[in-house]
């Protein structure tokens, strides 16, 4: 999966993008406009609720050979 941050961090509050690396570690992606996050979509992930303003992002999925 690919997520591109299109909004500036000043445009909204909340809306943090998180990935669970394991049961004890959570990755919080930067909210900087232009940040690109590439990750295996099988990892648990979410965007938290936007509390005010508007968060815009571009999301894409890439396919390849099946995992064995």
Number of C-alpha atoms within 10 A of each C-alpha: 13 14 18 18 21 16 17 15 17 12 12 16 14 16 19 16 18 16 17 14 12 10 6 6 9 13 12 13 16 15 20 14 16 14 15 17 14 12 13 11 12 7 11 12 17 12 14 11 12 13 11 11 11 15 22 14 14 10 12 10 11 9 6 5 5 5 4 3
